[in-house]
Structures are given as structure tokens and as C-alpha cells.
Amino acid sequence: MITKEKILATARETILTESQAISKLADLLTNDFVESVRLIYQSKGRLIVTGIGKSAIIAQKIVATLNSTGTPSMFLHASEAVHGDLGMVQPDDVVICISKSGNSPEIKILVPILNRFGNTLIAMTGNLTSFLAKNSQYVLDTTVEKEACPNNLAPTNSTTAQLVMGDCLAVCLMEMRNFKGEDFAKYHPGGALGKKLLLRVKDMLDDSKKPSVSPDSNVQTVIFEISEKRLGVTAVVENDKIIGIITDGDIRRMLSKTATITGIYARDIMTKNPKMIQPNDMVVEALNIMEDFSITQLIVAENNSYKGVIHLHDILKEGIV
């Protein structure tokens, strides 16, 4: 029976071993990496990333990262390439071939074909004397001293190094493209991330829930408007201009100070200069304002023209937080 302490010790050793392998990767960067980044950036075609075994899985992740950060990429399985899938490789495409040993049978078949096609080939390998390295125009060195596997067999440190090298390419290309959050949003329109990057305040406004009273409205009218629109707030509007806001908290505080509501009007209990946001602002900006000022509603206005109210609960329903 393996003890709890032994399990934790093995896990820690794995983490340390892999982190050390990654840190040494920084010393293996050469001018070939620089030229590879420039080549991919300037390419008129796509980036094809290929590999076999565990390296193929890493290749798929690298492709996913590159596509989502502005570099058009495709995955090509090395074993399927020689059975018809090479048709996806076009003349202007750049090819990265990932292989720890660089000498697998599939690689030895694929590499000469790619060279005959005339595509620029970038090797990502842990063996600089391998067939792949010697027959590629550029080499990205992902050498590791050993695997984290106790038998030094299962790809662990080596695949982690490949993954990190792929991230290095992606981040460098992002910087060269001046890739911003707005660009990232184009490729991530779904889910919470997409909503955080794309959803604007105007997209959440409901015209049927636009509480509004005049400064001369009595308290009974104010209470009715807040209750009917179910947002816990109403804007005080005069000539379509916002002059104040009244929350259900304002109503409670007023009632705690007076025994009668006769002769009290909206202008008497409203808060002037309320916090506001514009329709074209991002919803995440509205959320930040609410958090900064510990409020749950924001008046939406454009040039002080009243457009509606955005409520914290609606933002939470969208799953942005």
C-alpha cells in the first residue's frame, strides 16, 4: 500500500522535474526560433503542424492556440499524411513537424515528401542529430535530460517542453500582430469569455423595463414605478434628461424618518448625479463600476439621454462573473 506521503512526494517531484525542464528551455532558444517566428508571420499561407503519437496531441493543442490568437493553422497527423491527407498542404504553407526522437518511421517518410513539395519545414525535436533535424530548414530545440516518468519512457517532460515551445511561438506572433483583447473576442464569441469580451450594455437593455418618474411625482408613484419594473430603482427624468435616481433603499430610509409621505416628491428624495454608463460600453465595465461603488444598478444614458437600467442580477445571469 503506497502511503499518502509517498503519493504527494512523487507528485511534487514530477512538478519540480517538469518545471526544471521548462526553465532550461530558455537557454535552447536560438536564431532559428527568431527566423521561424518571422517566417510564420510573413507567410501568405497557413501553418501546418504535424506529429505522431503524443507529439500529435501536442500539435493539436498548439494549432488550437494559434488559431485562437490570429495565426491560421491546421493539424496534420503524420501517419495519415501519407495516406491522402497531404492534399491539405498548399504551396505557401509553412510546416512544423514535432517529434522527440526525430527518427520515427512516419517522420522519415513524411519529411522528404514535404521537402519535395517545397514547403519550408520547421523541426521541433529533442534530438538535434536526428533525421528530422538534419532535413529541416529550421530547428526548435526541445531537448530534455530525462522524462518525469520513473522509467524514463512515458513522454512527460518532453511533451511539456513541446507545449511550452508552441506557446512561445503563439505569444511572439501575438505581439508581432499587435493582437488585442478585441481581436481575441472575434475568435471566442461563445461562453463566459466571449460575453465578457463582446457583450455591450445596449445588448442587455429591456425597453419594457425602463423605470422613470418626473421630479414632481409623489412618493406613491415612485414606489409603484419601482415595484412594477422590478429593478429596485427608477430614474428621475425631466425633458428626457436624467436629473437623479431613486432606489428602494432611498424609499426605506425616507420611511424610517417620516410618518407620512404626503407632500414628499421625487425631487426631495432623489440622489443627484447618479453613476451612469453608456450603451456602447462593455458590460464588464458596468460590472466593474458596480463593484467599485458597491451598487447593484446603473443608469444607462447617451449624452444624458435616458436609455434604461442595467442590473447586477442580469449580468450574473449571463454568466460573465
N, C-alpha and C positions, 0 to 999 in steps of 0.2 A: 504494500500500500504506500503510494507516494504521499508524503506529508504536504500540508498546506505551505509550509516554509519552502519546501523544495520546488513546488509549483511556482511560487512567487519569485524565487531566486532565478529559475530558468527564464521566466518572462522578463525579468529585469535584465538578465544577461543578453537576451535576444534584442531588447531595445537598445542597450548600450552598444552591442556589436554592430547593429544596423546604423545607428547614429554615427559611429566612428567611420564606417564605410562611406557614408554620405559626406562627412566632413572632408575626407581625403579626396573626394571627387573634385573639389575646388582646385586642387593642385594639378589635376589632369586636363584642365581646360587649356586648349592651345589655339593657334591661329585658325586651325581647321574649324573650330566651333564658330569663330567670328565669320569666316567665309561662308559657312553653312547657313548662318542666320541671314546674311546678306543675299545669298543665292535664293533662299526661300522667299524672302521679302520681295525681291525683284522679279521672281518667276511670273510668267504670263499664264502658266498652267496651275495645276493643283499639286499638293504634296501627297504622295502615296507612301504610306507607312506599312511595312510588311515584316513578318516574322513567323516563327514556328514554335509550337509548344507554349510554354509560359511567356516567352517573349512576344508571341502573337497577342496574348491577353493584354500585355502592357502596351502593345502597339494600338490596340483598340481604344484604350484609355487615353493615350496621347492624341489620337485622332479626335476623340470627343472634346478634349480640352482645346485643341487648336481650332476646331470648327466653331466652338462657342466664343472664341476670342478673336475671330476675324481672319483666320487662315484656312481657306478651303482645303479640306483634307479627306482622304479616303483610305480605308483599311483594305489590304490585300493579303490574304492568307498565303504563305509561301507554298504550301503543298497544293492549294487549289489553283495557284497562279499558272502552273504548267499543265493544267487540265482545262484551260479555256478562259480563266479569269484575267489573264494578261491583256485581254481585249480592253480592259478599263484604263490601261496605261496609255496616255496620249503623248505626242512628241514633246510638248512643252512641260510635261510633269517632272518634278523632282522626286526622287525615291530615297526613302530612308529604310535601310534593312537592319533589323535588330536581331542579334544573335550573340549569346555569351561566348560560345566557342568559335563561332565564325566558320566552322568546318562541317556543319551538318550536311547530309546528302542533298536535302532540298535546296539549301543555300548554294551549293556547288552547281546545281542545275540552273537555278534562277539567275544568279549574278551574271554569267556570260550572256544570257539572253537579253537582260536589261542593258548591258553594255553594247550589244549589237543594235539594240533599238536606238541608242544614242542618248538615253536619259542620263542626267547626272546622278550618280549614286553616292549616297552618304551612308557609311557604315557606323552602327552603334554597337560596339563589341568590347568584350573584356579580354580579347586576345589580339594584340597588335601584329602578330606574325601569322594570323590566320588567312585562309583563302579569301574571306570576305574583306578583310582589311587591305590586303595586297591588291585587290581588284576593284577598289572603290576610289573615287576622286577625293573624298574627304573622310576622315575617321574621327568619331566621337568616342573617346576612351572612357569606358565604364568598368574598368578593371577593379576587382575586389580581391583582397588577400584570401578570404575564405567565406563560406556561407555560414549563416547563423545556425543552420541545421547541424546537429551534433555529429552527423556522419559526413558533413561537408558535401552533401549531394543535392538535397532539395533546393531549388532556386529561392533564395531569400534575400540575402544582401545584394545579389546581382540584379534581381528584378527591381528591388528598391532603387538601386543606382540608375537603372534604365528609366524608371518612372521619374526620378528627380531630373535626369538629363532632359527628358521630354518637357518637364515643367520649365526648365531653364530656357529652352527654345521658345516656348509659348510666351513667357513673360518678356523676353527680349523682343519678340515680334510685336507684342502689345505696345511696348514703349516706342518702337520704330513707327508703328501705325498711329501713335497718339490715341490709343484705344481708351475711350472713356466709359463711364457708367451708362450713359445714354446708348452707346454702341452695344454694350453688353446686354442691355434690355431688349434690343432688337432680336437677339437670339434666345432670350429666356422669357417669352411672354406669358408662360403659364406658371401656376403655383404662386406661393407667397413671395418668392423672389421677383417674379415678373410683375406682380401687383405693386410691390414696393418701388420698383424702378419705373413703372409705366402709368399706374393709376393716378389720375388727376382729380382734384377736388370736384370739378364740374361733373365728373362721371358718377359721383355719388349723390348729387343733389336730387331731391324729390320735390317737384313743383307743387304737389298736393300737401306737402308738409313745409310750409313757408310761413311760420308764425309771425304775425305783425299786428301791432296796435299803434294808434296815434298817441301823441303826448297828452291829449285831452281825454283818453279813455279812462273810465273809472276802474277801480280795482277788480270789481266783479267781471268786467270784460277781459281784463288781463288774465285773471285766473281761468276763465273759460277758454281763452285762446291757448294758453299753455297746456291745459288739460286735453283739449281737442287735438292738438298737433303732436302731443306725446313726445316732445323733445326736451321738456324741462326748462324751456326758455322761450322768450319772444323778443323780437327786435322792436324797438320804438322808432317808427319811421314817420318822417314829415317831408312831404314833397319828394317822395322816393329817395330821400337821403336818411341815412342812419344817424340818429342823434343819441341813441342809448340802447341798453339791453336790460331786461328784467329776467331773473332766474327764479325757479321755485324756491330757492334759498332766500332770495330777496323778499318773497312773499311771507315766508315763515318768520323771518326776522322782523318784518313790519308788524305782523300779527302779535308777536311777543311784546311789542312796545305800545300797542294801542288796543282799546276795547271796541273801537268802531272803525269801519272802513269808509264811512260817509265823508265826503269832501276830500278824499285822497285820490290822486290821479297818477297815471303812468309817469308823468314828468317828475313826480315827487319821490318816487322810489327807484327810478332807473339809475343805472350806472352809466355815466358818460364815457365817451372814448373807449368803447369795448375793443377787446382783441379781435382782429379780423384777418382774413386770408383771402386771396384772390382765386377765382375759379380755375385759372390755368396752373396754379401752384400744385405741386405733388402732394398726394395725401399723406405721405410720410412726413412732409414738412408740417402739415396740420397736427399730426401726432406729436411731433417734437415741441410745438408751441403749447399744446395741451399739457404735456409733461412738465415743461419749464414753468408754467404758471398754475399748475395743479387745478386745471379746469377740465370740464368734460364736453363743452360745446364751443364752437367757433362760428361767428358770423361770417358769411361769405359775401364779399362785395367787390364790385369793379368800379373804380372811380367813385367810390362811396355810394354807388347804386346797389341796392339790396338785391341779392340773388338767392339767399337761403341760409340754412344752418347745416353744419356738419357735426355729427355727434360721435363721441368716442366709441359708443357701442356699435355703431355702423362700421367703424374702422376695424374693430375687433372681429366682427362677423366676416369681414373679408379675409381674415387670416393673415393680415400684414404683420402683426406682432408675433 
